[in-house]
């Protein structure tokens, strides 16, 4: 490959190029949408009835983060200096106001955990109140003040211009922010393997809905004030079609339908048509009617779509839970039954029916004693009294073992795990019991007593045989010592041979990394063990090379998990940075491995820094290992992390925050640790 072409290809794939491309697209979209909005006939170029750039600016920050603000600033600057022909200084002030408004909306919405998918009701309310009603107060106030100070408008027009500007920004956010968010989501998910393709029937319905929506909206909002239709209250005639699109196609249908109706209404109003012009006393009143109409359409459709989506999701979750529960209960290889407070059987699963020999209709409502539990066992214990005690004090009998009786009279032993059930008022309503057949175990215990004597005799014989092997073991001792030096450092091996039972050294500050390959367990069910081991060996060999390259110490592998540490046995001040580079390289390595092997792998990584104890313990299968809360917390960071992400503790974040970008994950519940503030490592900062 040509070196120049190779460099160009690498640059096109770099994060810097992607960032610059986003800036350019945002700036172009802002300036172009502003030009289109201000070019609509009959509108004020300083305060249009709908200002799409406000919505585009908020959507850009919500999708790509606050670092893309230069795109908004450039879009405002070019529009003001070229289209409005203002000075550079005024253009810079306009850019600052627009960026401040979008940034405030971004901060407010992220405080309430906003999700761009708009699948939750709280997200829509967050957008309406924080993005459309609160944040838009900034640019209209500062912008109108700037216009008055520069003499572009009179001070007497301040509140009129500010009000129109505010409503324009609000509608721009309500209409275009959801449109951009939903459209971007559709583009990014289009090529995913699990994306459902539209069926022919779905395409036909979409076409019918679109045609009806456009036709009805055009007839209603482009009718002239002197026409026969202008006297009728037809402005909400397209509303049922918007509702239909919302229910039928979800958030995407709601956003697109609202956009289509609003666009046609704005165009019709700018041409002097539609019911708002006919019913208004002046143009300002007509614009207010139009803005109120668009607000109702957009907010109602968004809220309805979210409500429908949340209800459908809840129903689907409920169905899945019920199916899983039934499958678990009916197909479980354990006896599962429910007993009421009187000892009557109210539930008897399929396995219990086969085990005891009763059909469900034969056993339900019958008392447990006399059917599946004998009144007394073979040892003479009163099982009826035992069941009464269990029902009287269920918390004290979480487990118990007793004889049971099958329908044919056979005695079996069952181990029961009991869970008390309570009604809505908190009153004890019965007992859920899960039983395991332990008859074979009981029989084995009896047989073990008979084998004891024979085993003792055989032990004596084996002892004599072991004495004969001592000489052979001495021969192997020398080979074992050489093997030990291949496993452990010579100093550790010498200390072990001198009789040290516990070897441990304290290191005050190291960084520990745990990594787990997501999807490897599912792969093990599809490939042979030989292929599985070969894949795992290739991945871990790559990790070993990375550890050697970064000067890190590999500790061990457990299954498809990998552990490495920086800062020992030789201390180094940049151990946290070395581990961070290792983690980023591991992510890239797993991506390249997935592409080269056509497998869907990702890696979950957890990192923590702090003191550890390193050494060797035990008497068999020596390994140089680490202990301490630092290690445990690093393991928790991995197990509580996200696939494809690098989760670090606040301790590690403090050491790396000046050199790397992080995403705060906030406080998460960590097993054994409680609430912890964690961060997701993104990439190295540009120097």
C-alpha positions as CSV (number, residue, x, y, z in Angstrom):
1,X,0.0,0.0,0.0
2,X,1.1,3.5,-0.8
3,X,2.5,5.2,2.4
4,X,0.7,8.5,1.6
5,X,-2.6,6.7,1.1
6,X,-2.1,4.7,4.2
7,X,-1.6,7.9,6.2
8,X,-4.7,9.5,4.7
9,X,-6.7,6.4,5.5
10,X,-5.5,6.4,9.2
11,X,-6.3,10.1,9.4
12,X,-9.9,9.6,8.1
13,X,-10.4,7.0,10.8
14,X,-9.0,9.1,13.6
15,X,-11.1,10.6,16.4
16,X,-9.8,14.1,15.4
17,X,-11.2,13.8,11.9
18,X,-14.5,12.6,13.2
19,X,-14.6,15.5,15.7
20,X,-13.9,18.1,12.9
21,X,-16.5,16.5,10.7
22,X,-19.1,16.8,13.4
23,X,-18.2,20.5,13.9
24,X,-18.6,21.1,10.2
25,X,-21.9,19.3,9.9
26,X,-23.4,21.1,13.0
27,X,-22.3,24.5,11.7
28,X,-23.7,23.9,8.2
29,X,-27.0,22.6,9.6
30,X,-27.3,25.5,12.0
31,X,-26.6,28.2,9.3
32,X,-28.7,26.5,6.6
33,X,-31.8,26.0,8.9
34,X,-31.5,29.6,10.1
35,X,-31.4,30.8,6.5
36,X,-34.4,28.7,5.6
37,X,-36.4,29.8,8.6
38,X,-35.7,33.5,8.0
39,X,-36.5,33.2,4.3
40,X,-40.1,32.2,4.9
41,X,-42.2,35.0,3.4
42,X,-43.9,37.2,6.0
43,X,-41.8,36.4,9.1
44,X,-39.5,38.6,11.1
45,X,-35.9,37.7,10.4
46,X,-35.1,38.6,14.1
47,X,-37.8,36.4,15.7
48,X,-39.4,33.8,13.5
49,X,-42.4,31.8,14.6
50,X,-40.2,28.6,14.7
51,X,-36.4,28.8,15.0
52,X,-35.0,25.3,14.0
53,X,-31.3,26.2,14.9
54,X,-32.3,26.2,18.6
55,X,-33.5,22.6,18.4
56,X,-30.5,21.6,16.3
57,X,-28.0,23.1,18.8
58,X,-29.6,21.3,21.7
59,X,-29.7,18.0,19.8
60,X,-26.1,18.3,18.8
61,X,-24.9,18.6,22.4
62,X,-27.2,15.8,23.6
63,X,-25.9,13.5,20.9
64,X,-22.2,14.3,20.9
65,X,-21.5,16.1,24.2
66,X,-20.6,19.6,25.1
67,X,-17.3,19.5,23.2
68,X,-19.0,20.1,19.8
69,X,-20.0,23.7,20.9
70,X,-17.7,25.2,18.2
71,X,-20.1,23.9,15.6
72,X,-22.9,25.9,17.1
73,X,-20.7,29.0,17.4
74,X,-19.5,28.8,13.8
75,X,-23.1,28.3,12.6
76,X,-24.3,31.4,14.4
77,X,-21.3,33.5,13.5
78,X,-21.6,32.7,9.7
79,X,-25.3,33.3,9.7
80,X,-25.2,36.6,11.5
81,X,-22.2,38.0,9.6
82,X,-23.2,36.8,6.1
83,X,-27.0,36.8,6.2
84,X,-27.7,39.7,8.6
85,X,-24.6,41.6,7.6
86,X,-23.6,42.4,11.2
87,X,-20.1,43.1,12.5
88,X,-17.7,40.3,13.7
89,X,-18.0,41.5,17.3
90,X,-21.8,41.2,17.2
91,X,-21.5,37.9,15.5
92,X,-19.3,36.6,18.3
93,X,-21.8,37.8,21.0
94,X,-24.6,36.0,19.1
95,X,-22.5,32.9,19.0
96,X,-21.9,33.1,22.7
97,X,-25.6,33.5,23.6
98,X,-26.6,30.6,21.4
99,X,-23.9,28.3,22.8
100,X,-24.8,29.4,26.4
101,X,-28.5,28.5,25.8
102,X,-27.7,25.1,24.4
103,X,-25.1,24.4,27.1
104,X,-27.5,25.3,29.9
105,X,-30.1,23.0,28.4
106,X,-27.5,20.2,28.1
107,X,-26.5,20.6,31.8
108,X,-30.1,20.8,33.1
109,X,-31.2,17.7,31.1
110,X,-28.2,15.6,32.1
111,X,-28.9,16.4,35.7
112,X,-32.1,14.5,35.3
113,X,-30.5,11.6,33.5
114,X,-31.9,12.5,30.0
115,X,-31.8,9.7,27.4
116,X,-31.9,10.9,23.7
117,X,-34.0,7.9,22.7
118,X,-37.1,9.6,24.3
119,X,-38.5,6.3,25.3
120,X,-39.4,7.4,28.8
121,X,-42.0,9.8,29.9
122,X,-39.5,11.6,32.2
123,X,-37.2,12.2,29.1
124,X,-40.1,14.0,27.2
125,X,-41.0,16.1,30.3
126,X,-37.3,16.9,30.7
127,X,-37.1,18.1,27.1
128,X,-40.2,20.2,27.4
129,X,-39.5,21.9,30.7
130,X,-35.7,22.1,30.8
131,X,-34.9,22.3,27.1
132,X,-38.0,24.2,25.7
133,X,-39.3,26.3,28.5
134,X,-36.4,27.1,30.8
135,X,-33.1,27.2,28.7
136,X,-34.7,29.2,25.9
137,X,-35.1,32.1,28.2
138,X,-31.4,32.9,27.8
139,X,-30.9,33.6,24.1
140,X,-34.2,35.5,23.7
141,X,-33.3,37.8,26.6
142,X,-29.7,38.4,25.7
143,X,-30.3,38.5,22.0
144,X,-33.1,41.0,22.1
145,X,-31.1,43.2,24.5
146,X,-28.2,43.0,22.0
147,X,-30.6,44.1,19.1
148,X,-31.8,47.1,21.2
149,X,-28.3,48.1,22.2
150,X,-27.0,48.0,18.6
151,X,-30.0,49.9,17.3
152,X,-31.4,47.2,15.1
153,X,-34.7,47.4,16.9
154,X,-36.4,50.1,19.1
155,X,-36.5,49.7,22.9
156,X,-40.3,49.9,22.7
157,X,-40.3,46.7,20.8
158,X,-38.1,44.8,23.3
159,X,-40.8,42.7,24.9
160,X,-42.6,41.9,21.7
161,X,-39.4,40.8,20.0
162,X,-38.3,38.9,23.1
163,X,-41.7,37.1,23.3
164,X,-41.7,36.1,19.7
165,X,-38.0,35.1,19.9
166,X,-38.8,32.9,23.0
167,X,-41.7,31.2,21.3
168,X,-39.7,30.6,18.2
169,X,-36.8,29.0,20.1
170,X,-39.3,27.0,22.2
171,X,-41.0,25.5,19.1
172,X,-37.7,25.0,17.5
173,X,-36.6,22.8,20.4
174,X,-40.0,21.0,20.6
175,X,-40.1,20.2,16.9
176,X,-36.5,19.8,15.8
177,X,-34.6,18.4,18.8
178,X,-36.8,15.2,18.8
179,X,-36.6,15.1,15.0
180,X,-32.8,15.2,15.1
181,X,-32.5,12.7,18.0
182,X,-34.9,10.2,16.5
183,X,-33.4,10.5,13.0
184,X,-29.9,10.0,14.3
185,X,-31.0,7.0,16.3
186,X,-32.6,5.5,13.2
187,X,-29.4,6.1,11.1
188,X,-27.1,4.6,13.8
189,X,-29.3,1.5,14.3
190,X,-30.2,0.8,10.7
191,X,-27.4,-1.7,10.0
192,X,-27.6,-3.5,13.3
193,X,-28.2,-7.3,12.9
194,X,-31.3,-7.2,15.1
195,X,-32.9,-4.3,13.3
196,X,-36.3,-5.3,12.1
197,X,-37.0,-4.6,8.4
198,X,-40.3,-3.0,7.5
199,X,-42.8,-5.5,6.1
200,X,-44.9,-4.7,3.0
201,X,-48.0,-4.1,5.1
202,X,-46.0,-1.7,7.3
203,X,-44.8,0.3,4.3
204,X,-48.4,0.5,2.9
205,X,-49.7,1.8,6.2
206,X,-46.9,4.3,6.4
207,X,-47.6,5.5,2.9
208,X,-51.4,5.8,3.6
209,X,-50.7,7.8,6.8
210,X,-48.3,10.1,5.1
211,X,-50.6,10.8,2.2
212,X,-53.6,11.5,4.4
213,X,-51.5,13.7,6.7
214,X,-50.1,15.8,4.0
215,X,-53.4,16.0,2.1
216,X,-55.5,17.0,5.1
217,X,-52.9,19.4,6.4
218,X,-52.5,21.1,3.0
219,X,-56.3,21.5,2.6
220,X,-56.7,22.9,6.1
221,X,-53.7,25.2,6.4
222,X,-53.4,26.5,2.9
223,X,-57.1,27.5,2.5
224,X,-57.5,31.2,1.8
225,X,-59.3,33.4,4.3
226,X,-62.0,34.1,1.7
227,X,-62.7,30.4,1.0
228,X,-65.6,28.4,2.2
229,X,-63.4,26.3,4.6
230,X,-62.0,29.3,6.5
231,X,-65.1,29.8,8.6
232,X,-65.0,26.3,10.1
233,X,-62.9,25.2,13.1
234,X,-60.7,22.8,11.0
235,X,-57.3,23.6,12.5
236,X,-57.3,20.4,14.6
237,X,-58.6,18.2,11.8
238,X,-55.1,16.7,11.3
239,X,-54.8,15.9,15.0
240,X,-56.4,12.4,14.8
241,X,-53.9,11.5,12.0
242,X,-51.0,12.6,14.2
243,X,-52.5,10.5,17.1
244,X,-52.8,7.6,14.6
245,X,-49.2,7.9,13.5
246,X,-48.0,8.2,17.1
247,X,-49.9,5.0,18.2
248,X,-49.0,3.1,15.1
249,X,-45.3,4.0,14.7
250,X,-44.2,5.2,18.1
251,X,-41.9,8.2,18.8
252,X,-40.6,8.2,15.2
253,X,-44.2,8.6,13.9
254,X,-45.0,11.2,16.5
255,X,-41.9,13.3,15.6
256,X,-42.3,13.1,11.9
257,X,-46.1,13.7,11.9
258,X,-45.7,16.7,14.1
259,X,-42.9,18.0,11.9
260,X,-45.0,17.6,8.7
261,X,-48.1,19.2,10.1
262,X,-46.1,22.1,11.6
263,X,-44.2,22.7,8.4
264,X,-47.4,22.9,6.3
265,X,-49.1,25.1,8.9
266,X,-46.1,27.5,8.9
267,X,-46.0,27.6,5.1
268,X,-49.7,28.1,4.8
269,X,-49.6,30.9,7.3
270,X,-46.7,32.6,5.6
271,X,-48.8,32.6,2.3
272,X,-51.8,34.2,4.1
273,X,-53.8,31.0,4.3
274,X,-55.1,28.7,7.0
275,X,-57.6,29.1,9.8
276,X,-55.3,31.1,12.0
277,X,-55.1,34.0,9.6
278,X,-58.8,34.0,9.0
279,X,-59.7,34.0,12.8
280,X,-57.0,36.4,14.0
281,X,-57.4,40.2,14.2
282,X,-53.8,40.8,13.2
283,X,-50.7,39.0,12.1
284,X,-49.2,38.8,15.6
285,X,-52.3,37.2,16.9
286,X,-52.3,34.7,14.0
287,X,-48.7,33.8,14.8
288,X,-49.6,33.2,18.5
289,X,-52.5,31.0,17.4
290,X,-50.1,29.0,15.1
291,X,-47.5,28.7,17.8
292,X,-50.0,27.5,20.4
293,X,-51.3,24.9,17.9
294,X,-47.9,23.6,17.1
295,X,-47.0,23.4,20.8
296,X,-50.2,21.3,21.5
297,X,-49.5,19.0,18.6
298,X,-45.9,18.4,19.4
299,X,-46.1,18.0,23.2
300,X,-49.3,15.8,23.0
301,X,-47.9,13.5,20.4
302,X,-44.5,13.1,22.2
303,X,-46.2,12.4,25.6
304,X,-48.7,10.0,24.0
305,X,-45.9,8.1,22.1
306,X,-43.9,7.8,25.3
307,X,-46.8,6.6,27.3
308,X,-47.7,4.0,24.7
309,X,-44.1,2.9,24.5
310,X,-43.7,2.6,28.3
311,X,-47.0,0.7,28.6
312,X,-46.0,-1.7,25.8
313,X,-42.6,-2.2,27.4
314,X,-44.2,-2.9,30.8
315,X,-46.6,-5.4,29.2
316,X,-43.8,-7.1,27.4
317,X,-41.7,-7.3,30.6
318,X,-44.7,-8.7,32.5
319,X,-45.3,-11.4,29.8
320,X,-41.7,-12.4,29.7
321,X,-41.6,-12.6,33.5
322,X,-44.7,-14.7,33.6
323,X,-43.4,-17.0,30.9
324,X,-40.0,-17.4,32.7
325,X,-41.8,-18.0,36.0
326,X,-44.0,-20.7,34.6
327,X,-41.1,-22.3,32.7
328,X,-39.0,-22.2,35.9
329,X,-41.7,-23.6,38.1
330,X,-43.2,-26.2,35.7
331,X,-39.9,-27.5,34.3
332,X,-37.8,-27.3,37.4
333,X,-36.2,-30.6,38.5
334,X,-37.4,-30.0,42.1
335,X,-40.6,-30.4,44.0
336,X,-42.4,-27.0,44.3
337,X,-45.6,-26.7,46.2
338,X,-47.5,-24.1,48.2
339,X,-49.2,-24.8,51.5
340,X,-51.8,-22.5,53.2
341,X,-51.8,-21.6,56.8
342,X,-53.9,-24.8,57.6
343,X,-51.4,-27.1,55.8
344,X,-53.6,-27.6,52.7
345,X,-51.8,-27.9,49.3
346,X,-52.6,-25.0,47.0
347,X,-50.0,-25.5,44.3
348,X,-48.3,-28.7,43.0
349,X,-45.8,-28.4,40.1
350,X,-45.4,-31.0,37.3
351,X,-42.3,-32.5,38.8
352,X,-44.0,-32.9,42.2
353,X,-46.9,-34.7,40.4
354,X,-44.5,-37.2,38.8
355,X,-42.4,-37.6,42.0
356,X,-45.3,-38.3,44.4
357,X,-47.6,-40.0,41.9
358,X,-50.6,-37.6,42.2
359,X,-52.3,-35.6,39.5
360,X,-52.9,-31.9,40.2
361,X,-56.7,-32.2,40.6
362,X,-56.2,-35.1,43.0
363,X,-53.9,-33.3,45.4
364,X,-54.9,-29.6,45.4
365,X,-56.9,-28.8,48.5
366,X,-55.7,-31.9,50.4
367,X,-53.8,-31.7,53.6
368,X,-50.1,-32.4,53.2
369,X,-50.1,-34.8,56.2
370,X,-51.6,-38.0,55.1
371,X,-50.9,-37.4,51.4
372,X,-47.2,-36.6,50.8
373,X,-46.1,-36.5,54.5
374,X,-46.8,-39.4,56.9
375,X,-48.0,-38.7,60.4
376,X,-44.8,-40.3,61.8
377,X,-41.6,-41.3,60.2
378,X,-39.8,-44.7,60.5
379,X,-37.9,-43.4,63.6
380,X,-41.2,-42.5,65.3
381,X,-41.0,-38.7,65.0
382,X,-44.3,-36.9,64.8
383,X,-44.3,-35.1,61.4
384,X,-47.8,-33.7,61.8
385,X,-46.5,-31.7,64.8
386,X,-43.4,-30.7,62.8
387,X,-45.5,-29.2,60.0
388,X,-47.6,-27.4,62.6
389,X,-44.5,-25.9,64.1
390,X,-43.2,-24.8,60.7
391,X,-46.5,-23.0,59.8
392,X,-46.5,-21.3,63.2
393,X,-42.9,-20.2,63.0
394,X,-41.9,-20.1,59.3
395,X,-38.9,-17.9,59.9
396,X,-37.2,-20.5,62.1
397,X,-37.7,-23.3,59.6
398,X,-36.0,-22.0,56.4
399,X,-34.8,-25.6,55.8
400,X,-35.7,-29.0,57.1
401,X,-35.3,-32.6,56.1
402,X,-38.0,-35.3,56.7
403,X,-39.4,-38.5,55.4
404,X,-42.2,-38.2,52.8
405,X,-44.5,-40.8,51.3
406,X,-45.3,-41.5,47.7
407,X,-48.7,-42.6,46.5
408,X,-47.6,-46.2,46.2
409,X,-46.5,-46.2,49.8
410,X,-42.7,-45.8,49.2
411,X,-40.8,-43.8,51.8
412,X,-38.5,-41.2,50.5
413,X,-36.4,-38.5,52.1
414,X,-36.8,-34.8,50.9
415,X,-34.8,-31.8,51.8
416,X,-37.1,-28.7,51.9
417,X,-36.2,-25.0,51.4
418,X,-39.1,-22.9,52.8
419,X,-40.1,-19.3,52.1
420,X,-43.0,-17.7,54.0
421,X,-45.6,-15.9,51.8
422,X,-47.4,-12.8,53.0
423,X,-50.5,-11.0,51.6
424,X,-50.8,-7.3,50.8
425,X,-51.5,-6.5,54.5
426,X,-48.3,-8.2,55.6
427,X,-50.1,-11.2,57.1
428,X,-48.7,-14.7,56.8
429,X,-50.6,-16.4,54.0
430,X,-48.8,-19.7,53.5
431,X,-45.5,-21.4,52.7
432,X,-43.6,-21.9,49.4
433,X,-41.6,-25.1,49.7
434,X,-39.0,-26.4,47.3
435,X,-38.0,-30.0,47.8
436,X,-35.0,-32.0,46.7
437,X,-34.9,-35.8,46.7
438,X,-32.1,-36.9,49.1
439,X,-33.1,-40.6,49.4
440,X,-30.0,-41.7,47.6
441,X,-27.9,-39.6,50.0
442,X,-29.5,-41.1,53.0
443,X,-29.0,-44.6,51.7
444,X,-25.4,-43.7,50.9
445,X,-24.8,-42.6,54.4
446,X,-25.9,-46.0,55.7
447,X,-23.6,-47.7,53.2
448,X,-20.7,-45.5,54.3
449,X,-20.8,-46.9,57.8
450,X,-20.4,-50.4,56.5
451,X,-17.4,-49.3,54.4
452,X,-15.5,-47.7,57.2
453,X,-13.9,-50.9,58.5
454,X,-12.9,-52.0,55.0
455,X,-11.5,-48.6,54.3
456,X,-9.4,-48.5,57.4
457,X,-7.8,-51.9,56.4
458,X,-7.1,-50.6,53.0
459,X,-5.5,-47.4,54.4
460,X,-3.0,-49.5,56.3
461,X,-2.1,-51.4,53.1
462,X,-1.7,-48.1,51.2
463,X,0.5,-46.7,53.9
464,X,3.0,-49.5,53.3
465,X,2.9,-48.9,49.6
466,X,3.5,-45.2,50.1
467,X,6.6,-45.9,52.1
468,X,8.0,-47.7,49.0
469,X,7.4,-44.6,46.9
470,X,9.4,-42.3,49.2
471,X,12.7,-43.1,47.5
472,X,11.1,-42.4,44.1
473,X,9.8,-39.1,45.4
474,X,13.3,-38.1,46.5
475,X,14.5,-38.6,42.9
476,X,11.7,-36.3,41.7
477,X,12.5,-33.6,44.3
478,X,15.4,-32.3,42.3
479,X,13.2,-32.0,39.2
480,X,10.5,-30.3,41.2
481,X,12.9,-27.6,42.5
482,X,14.0,-26.8,39.0
483,X,10.3,-26.6,37.9
484,X,9.6,-24.3,40.9
485,X,12.3,-21.8,39.6
486,X,10.4,-21.7,36.3
487,X,7.2,-20.7,38.1
488,X,8.3,-18.3,40.8
489,X,11.1,-15.7,41.3
490,X,14.2,-17.3,42.7
491,X,14.0,-15.2,45.9
492,X,10.4,-16.4,46.5
493,X,11.3,-20.0,45.7
494,X,14.3,-19.9,48.2
495,X,12.1,-18.5,50.9
496,X,9.6,-21.3,50.3
497,X,12.3,-24.0,50.5
498,X,13.5,-22.4,53.8
499,X,10.1,-23.1,55.3
500,X,8.3,-19.7,55.1
501,X,4.6,-20.6,55.2
502,X,3.4,-17.2,54.2
503,X,5.3,-14.9,51.8
504,X,3.8,-11.4,51.4
505,X,5.2,-8.0,50.5
506,X,3.3,-4.7,50.8
507,X,3.3,-2.2,48.0
508,X,1.8,1.2,48.9
509,X,0.6,2.3,45.5
510,X,-0.2,0.1,42.5
511,X,-2.9,-0.1,39.9
512,X,-4.9,-3.4,39.3
513,X,-6.8,-4.3,36.1
514,X,-9.4,-7.0,35.7
515,X,-10.8,-7.8,32.3
516,X,-13.5,-10.2,31.2
517,X,-14.3,-11.3,27.7
518,X,-18.1,-10.7,27.1
519,X,-19.7,-13.3,24.8
520,X,-17.0,-16.0,25.4
521,X,-19.3,-18.2,27.5
522,X,-22.0,-18.2,24.7
523,X,-19.3,-19.0,22.2
524,X,-18.2,-22.1,24.2
525,X,-21.6,-23.7,23.5
526,X,-21.1,-23.4,19.7
527,X,-17.5,-24.4,19.2
528,X,-15.4,-27.4,20.2
529,X,-13.2,-27.3,23.3
530,X,-10.1,-27.4,21.1
531,X,-11.2,-24.3,19.1
532,X,-12.3,-22.5,22.2
533,X,-8.9,-23.0,23.9
534,X,-7.1,-21.9,20.7
535,X,-9.2,-18.7,20.6
536,X,-8.6,-18.0,24.2
537,X,-4.9,-18.6,23.9
538,X,-4.6,-16.2,20.9
539,X,-6.5,-13.5,22.9
540,X,-4.4,-13.9,26.1
541,X,-1.2,-14.1,24.1
542,X,-2.0,-10.7,22.6
543,X,-2.7,-9.4,26.1
544,X,0.6,-10.9,27.4
545,X,2.4,-9.0,24.6
546,X,0.6,-5.8,25.6
547,X,1.5,-6.3,29.3
548,X,5.2,-6.8,28.3
549,X,5.1,-3.7,26.1
550,X,3.8,-1.5,28.8
551,X,6.1,-2.9,31.5
552,X,3.2,-4.5,33.5
553,X,3.1,-7.7,35.6
554,X,0.6,-10.3,34.5
555,X,-0.8,-12.1,37.6
556,X,-3.1,-14.8,36.4
557,X,-6.0,-15.8,34.1
558,X,-9.2,-17.4,35.4
559,X,-11.3,-18.9,32.6
560,X,-11.9,-16.0,30.2
561,X,-10.8,-13.4,32.8
562,X,-7.4,-11.7,32.8
563,X,-5.6,-9.9,35.7
564,X,-2.6,-7.5,35.4
565,X,-1.0,-5.0,37.7
566,X,1.3,-2.0,37.4
567,X,3.8,-0.8,40.0
568,X,5.2,-4.1,41.2
569,X,7.4,-6.0,41.8
570,X,9.4,-2.9,40.6
571,X,7.7,0.3,41.7
572,X,7.0,3.0,39.1
573,X,5.3,6.4,39.5
574,X,3.3,6.1,36.2
575,X,1.6,2.7,37.0
576,X,-1.9,4.1,36.6
577,X,-1.1,5.6,33.2
578,X,0.5,2.4,32.0
579,X,-2.6,0.4,33.1
580,X,-4.9,2.9,31.3
581,X,-2.8,2.5,28.1
582,X,-3.0,-1.2,28.5
583,X,-6.8,-1.1,28.9
584,X,-7.3,1.1,25.8
585,X,-5.0,-1.3,23.8
586,X,-6.9,-4.3,25.1
587,X,-10.1,-2.7,23.8
588,X,-8.6,-2.2,20.4
589,X,-7.1,-5.7,20.3
590,X,-10.5,-7.3,21.1
591,X,-12.1,-5.2,18.3
592,X,-9.4,-6.4,15.8
593,X,-9.8,-9.9,17.0
594,X,-13.5,-9.8,16.5
595,X,-13.2,-8.5,13.0
596,X,-10.5,-11.0,12.0
597,X,-12.4,-14.0,13.4
598,X,-15.9,-12.8,12.5
599,X,-17.0,-13.1,16.1
600,X,-18.9,-10.6,18.2
601,X,-16.6,-10.1,21.2
602,X,-16.3,-7.2,23.6
603,X,-14.3,-6.8,26.8
604,X,-15.4,-5.4,30.2
605,X,-12.5,-3.8,32.2
606,X,-12.3,-2.7,35.8
607,X,-9.4,-0.6,37.3
608,X,-8.5,0.5,40.8
609,X,-5.4,2.0,42.5
610,X,-4.1,1.6,46.0
611,X,-2.1,-0.6,48.3
612,X,-1.8,-4.3,47.9
613,X,-0.1,-7.3,49.4
614,X,1.8,-9.5,46.9
615,X,3.2,-12.9,47.6
616,X,2.6,-16.6,47.7
617,X,0.5,-18.6,50.1
618,X,-0.6,-22.2,50.3
619,X,1.3,-25.5,49.8
620,X,0.2,-26.5,46.3
621,X,0.1,-25.0,42.8
622,X,2.1,-21.9,43.8
623,X,1.2,-18.6,42.1
624,X,2.5,-15.1,42.7
625,X,-0.8,-13.4,43.6
626,X,-2.2,-10.1,45.1
627,X,-4.6,-9.5,48.0
628,X,-6.3,-6.5,49.6
629,X,-9.3,-4.3,49.2
630,X,-7.7,-2.7,46.1
631,X,-7.8,-6.0,44.3
632,X,-11.4,-6.7,45.4
633,X,-12.6,-3.3,44.3
634,X,-10.9,-3.6,40.9
635,X,-12.7,-6.9,40.4
636,X,-16.0,-5.3,41.4
637,X,-15.3,-2.5,38.8
638,X,-15.1,-5.2,36.2
639,X,-18.1,-7.3,37.3
640,X,-20.3,-4.1,37.7
641,X,-19.0,-2.5,34.5
642,X,-20.5,-2.3,31.0
643,X,-19.5,-4.4,28.0
644,X,-17.0,-2.5,25.9
645,X,-16.3,0.0,28.7
646,X,-13.4,0.7,31.1
647,X,-14.7,1.4,34.6
648,X,-12.4,3.0,37.1
649,X,-12.7,4.1,40.7
650,X,-12.5,7.6,41.9
651,X,-8.9,6.9,43.2
652,X,-7.7,6.0,39.7
653,X,-9.7,8.9,38.2
654,X,-7.8,11.3,40.4
655,X,-4.5,10.1,39.0
656,X,-5.6,10.1,35.4
657,X,-8.0,13.0,35.0
658,X,-5.4,15.4,33.6
659,X,-4.4,13.0,30.8
660,X,-7.6,11.2,29.8
661,X,-11.2,11.9,29.0
662,X,-13.7,10.2,31.4
663,X,-17.5,9.9,31.5
664,X,-18.9,10.0,35.0
665,X,-21.1,7.1,35.7
666,X,-22.2,8.6,39.0
667,X,-22.9,6.5,42.2
668,X,-23.5,2.8,41.5
669,X,-24.3,0.0,43.9
670,X,-21.2,-2.2,44.2
671,X,-21.5,-5.6,45.9
672,X,-19.8,-5.6,49.3
673,X,-18.9,-1.8,48.9
674,X,-22.2,0.0,48.8
675,X,-22.5,3.2,46.7
676,X,-19.4,4.1,44.8
677,X,-18.6,7.0,42.4
678,X,-17.2,5.5,39.2
679,X,-16.0,6.7,35.9
680,X,-15.7,5.3,32.4
681,X,-12.3,5.8,30.7
682,X,-12.8,7.1,27.1
683,X,-9.5,8.1,25.6
684,X,-6.3,10.1,26.1
685,X,-6.5,13.8,25.9
686,X,-4.9,15.5,22.9
687,X,-1.7,17.1,23.9
